[in-house]
Amino acid sequence: MITDRINALYERALTEKDLPLQIVLQWFINEQVEEESQVMEIIDRLKLIGSDGPSIYLF
């Protein structure tokens, strides 16, 4: 998973004390958290709708 790879790189940057890379990776981490949250919200909505065709269209 992408999140795991980004986190592993961040851990490595911490170990290496590479502050500029930590800053860049923190941006990616923040973006990843936001994207995963949005996807989970979409999944939750689709579960709520179920297989009702017209509702999916309005989604």
Backbone as ProteinMPNN parsed JSONL, in Angstrom:
{"seq_chain_A": "MITDRINALYERALTEKDLPLQIVLQWFINEQVEEESQVMEIIDRLKLIGSDGPSIYLF", "coords_chain_A": {"N_chain_A": [[0.849, -1.181, 0.0], [0.426, 2.265, -0.672], [0.476, 4.125, 1.441], [1.87, 2.744, 3.452], [4.405, 2.597, 2.304], [5.131, 5.301, 2.091], [5.156, 5.944, 4.811], [7.249, 4.286, 5.667], [9.401, 5.429, 4.312], [9.398, 7.898, 5.579], [10.045, 7.168, 8.203], [12.639, 6.294, 7.728], [13.809, 8.699, 6.942], [13.647, 10.029, 9.368], [15.393, 8.461, 10.908], [17.767, 8.921, 9.533], [18.018, 11.552, 10.025], [17.21, 13.487, 8.194], [16.036, 16.314, 7.623], [14.905, 18.058, 5.542], [13.786, 16.117, 3.792], [11.988, 14.908, 5.534], [10.138, 16.948, 5.858], [9.066, 17.188, 3.259], [7.98, 14.609, 2.97], [6.125, 14.668, 5.028], [4.208, 16.327, 3.969], [3.227, 14.65, 1.928], [2.202, 12.611, 3.548], [0.148, 13.963, 4.917], [-1.524, 14.574, 2.727], [-2.169, 11.984, 1.903], [-3.607, 11.014, 4.095], [-5.834, 12.694, 3.955], [-6.882, 11.965, 1.426], [-7.482, 9.234, 1.847], [-9.437, 9.493, 3.779], [-11.469, 10.77, 2.329], [-12.075, 8.776, 0.452], [-13.02, 6.762, 2.148], [-15.333, 8.005, 3.053], [-16.836, 8.092, 0.69], [-17.138, 5.333, 0.23], [-18.647, 4.652, 2.497], [-21.019, 6.071, 1.925], [-21.848, 4.752, -0.409], [-22.334, 2.208, 0.63], [-24.497, 2.791, 2.256], [-26.402, 3.538, 0.367], [-26.695, 1.179, -1.06], [-27.892, -1.082, -3.494], [-29.574, 0.487, -4.963], [-30.422, 1.788, -7.864], [-31.322, 4.466, -8.902], [-30.586, 6.085, -6.72], [-27.82, 5.806, -6.668], [-27.211, 7.087, -9.036], [-27.849, 9.726, -8.37], [-25.968, 10.182, -6.485]], "CA_chain_A": [[0.0, 0.0, 0.0], [1.187, 3.509, -0.789], [0.643, 4.709, 2.772], [2.947, 2.022, 4.135], [5.69, 2.986, 1.692], [5.425, 6.676, 2.509], [5.516, 5.891, 6.23], [8.579, 3.681, 5.773], [10.358, 6.46, 3.891], [9.442, 8.91, 6.634], [10.828, 6.576, 9.3], [14.045, 6.309, 7.295], [14.244, 10.096, 7.006], [13.857, 10.318, 10.789], [16.619, 7.764, 11.318], [18.898, 9.592, 8.884], [17.954, 12.967, 10.419], [17.101, 14.247, 6.95], [14.913, 17.219, 7.872], [14.179, 18.457, 4.328], [12.976, 15.002, 3.31], [10.888, 14.739, 6.485], [9.142, 17.98, 5.552], [8.404, 16.789, 2.011], [7.186, 13.41, 3.228], [4.988, 15.046, 5.873], [3.183, 16.817, 3.048], [2.621, 13.467, 1.317], [1.423, 11.924, 4.586], [-1.079, 14.744, 5.109], [-2.359, 14.372, 1.547], [-2.638, 10.602, 1.912], [-4.65, 10.93, 5.126], [-7.008, 13.37, 3.409], [-7.432, 11.141, 0.347], [-8.074, 8.025, 2.423], [-10.663, 9.917, 4.452], [-12.474, 11.01, 1.295], [-12.468, 7.484, -0.105], [-13.846, 6.078, 3.149], [-16.635, 8.67, 3.043], [-17.533, 7.612, -0.51], [-17.503, 3.936, 0.48], [-19.754, 4.66, 3.459], [-22.225, 6.513, 1.217], [-22.275, 3.682, -1.309], [-22.91, 1.145, 1.46], [-25.798, 3.276, 2.699], [-27.286, 3.513, -0.796], [-26.937, -0.204, -1.46], [-27.945, -1.309, -4.942], [-30.664, 1.292, -5.511], [-29.894, 2.462, -9.048], [-31.522, 5.922, -8.949], [-29.813, 6.737, -5.654], [-26.419, 5.841, -7.101], [-27.134, 8.123, -10.055], [-27.876, 11.021, -7.689], [-24.779, 10.269, -5.652]], "C_chain_A": [[0.896, 1.245, 0.0], [1.474, 4.115, 0.58], [1.793, 4.05, 3.521], [4.316, 2.421, 3.597], [6.1, 4.404, 2.1], [5.865, 6.691, 3.969], [6.909, 5.305, 6.432], [9.659, 4.682, 5.365], [10.508, 7.537, 4.959], [10.262, 8.409, 7.819], [12.316, 6.592, 8.964], [14.61, 7.726, 7.363], [14.481, 10.517, 8.448], [15.167, 9.716, 11.272], [17.856, 8.477, 10.784], [18.999, 11.073, 9.267], [17.968, 13.895, 9.199], [15.859, 15.142, 7.037], [14.194, 17.659, 6.596], [13.29, 17.338, 3.771], [11.798, 14.739, 4.239], [9.76, 15.723, 6.172], [8.357, 17.616, 4.292], [7.488, 15.599, 2.252], [5.987, 13.709, 4.121], [3.852, 15.586, 5.016], [2.455, 15.641, 2.399], [1.747, 12.712, 2.314], [0.098, 12.648, 4.804], [-2.05, 14.553, 3.943], [-2.967, 12.972, 1.537], [-3.763, 10.421, 2.93], [-5.944, 11.555, 4.606], [-7.682, 12.521, 2.328], [-8.109, 9.889, 0.888], [-9.385, 8.351, 3.134], [-11.788, 10.131, 3.44], [-12.975, 9.703, 0.689], [-13.362, 6.732, 0.874], [-15.246, 6.693, 3.21], [-17.462, 8.206, 1.845], [-18.0, 6.173, -0.315], [-18.682, 3.855, 1.439], [-21.068, 5.07, 2.791], [-22.755, 5.405, 0.308], [-22.88, 2.516, -0.54], [-24.311, 1.528, 1.912], [-26.823, 3.194, 1.565], [-27.65, 2.076, -1.17], [-26.959, -0.323, -2.972], [-29.1, -0.554, -5.599], [-30.124, 2.163, -6.64], [-30.078, 3.964, -9.065], [-30.722, 6.669, -7.875], [-28.348, 6.843, -6.037], [-26.242, 6.944, -8.137], [-27.081, 9.505, -9.42], [-26.639, 11.252, -6.842], [-23.756, 11.126, -6.338]], "O_chain_A": [[1.973, 1.26, 0.596], [2.589, 4.566, 0.844], [2.598, 4.733, 4.153], [5.272, 2.563, 4.36], [7.262, 4.665, 2.411], [6.83, 7.368, 4.325], [7.664, 5.78, 7.279], [10.708, 4.766, 6.005], [11.61, 8.026, 5.212], [11.078, 9.146, 8.372], [13.15, 6.872, 9.825], [15.747, 7.93, 7.789], [15.409, 11.276, 8.729], [15.951, 10.373, 11.957], [18.859, 8.62, 11.483], [19.946, 11.758, 8.882], [18.638, 14.927, 9.179], [14.777, 14.771, 6.582], [12.963, 17.637, 6.568], [12.169, 17.594, 3.332], [10.716, 14.382, 3.774], [8.581, 15.37, 6.218], [7.131, 17.724, 4.264], [6.348, 15.585, 1.79], [4.943, 13.071, 3.987], [2.68, 15.337, 5.296], [1.227, 15.627, 2.324], [0.671, 12.23, 1.959], [-0.955, 12.014, 4.869], [-3.252, 14.389, 4.149], [-4.139, 12.798, 1.202], [-4.757, 9.75, 2.65], [-7.026, 10.999, 4.8], [-8.905, 12.375, 2.318], [-9.193, 9.524, 0.433], [-10.331, 7.565, 3.091], [-12.925, 9.72, 3.672], [-14.172, 9.547, 0.443], [-14.355, 6.128, 0.468], [-16.231, 5.979, 3.398], [-18.66, 7.955, 1.978], [-19.132, 5.835, -0.658], [-19.612, 3.078, 1.22], [-22.114, 4.481, 3.065], [-23.959, 5.152, 0.26], [-23.837, 1.899, -1.007], [-25.209, 0.686, 1.947], [-27.975, 2.823, 1.787], [-28.787, 1.798, -1.551], [-26.129, 0.275, -3.656], [-29.547, -0.928, -6.683], [-29.446, 3.16, -6.392], [-29.098, 4.692, -9.226], [-30.237, 7.774, -8.12], [-27.704, 7.855, -5.762], [-25.239, 7.657, -8.122], [-26.34, 10.369, -9.889], [-26.303, 12.392, -6.519], [-22.667, 11.334, -5.804]]}, "name": "protein", "num_of_chains": 1, "seq": "MITDRINALYERALTEKDLPLQIVLQWFINEQVEEESQVMEIIDRLKLIGSDGPSIYLF"}
